[in-house]
Amino acid sequence: MSVFYGKYDTNYMMADPPPYSELRDERCPISPGKSKQQTIYVQGPPIIIQIFRDTPVRIQCQYCQAEVFTATHHENGAVTWLACLGIMLVLPLGCCLIPFFIDGTKDVVHTCPNCYQEVGKWSRL
């Protein structure tokens, strides 16, 4: 078999490749007569990360699998206590309780209205 390498190399001869049956494991990862195991990766359903804020959001509950709008309620959090301490330093003593009556300083807890499980929490800090 004659192989042409370049413009002027017309007489270069190359040996024929060895027959397929002579290939060994060290030269070829898949040898004749041997089967190779194939790994199949199965992709699961996409994971949806829900972002909770201070308003109800539509979710599929992870506990009861119902498609619902969350019920929300407010709890005292870090911002409530920091506002209380800040007001205590500046204003008279009783005024420091004001942040405990304002929902804008509290954390928001989201619950499923179907099964009443807590499904998320939004912290203001």
Secondary structure as UniProt FT lines:
FT   HELIX           20..22
FT   TURN            25..27
FT   TURN            32..33
FT   STRAND          58..60
FT   TURN            62..64
FT   STRAND          67..69
FT   STRAND          71..75
FT   HELIX           78..90
FT   HELIX           93..101
FT   HELIX           103..105
FT   STRAND          107..111
FT   TURN            113..115
FT   STRAND          118..122
//
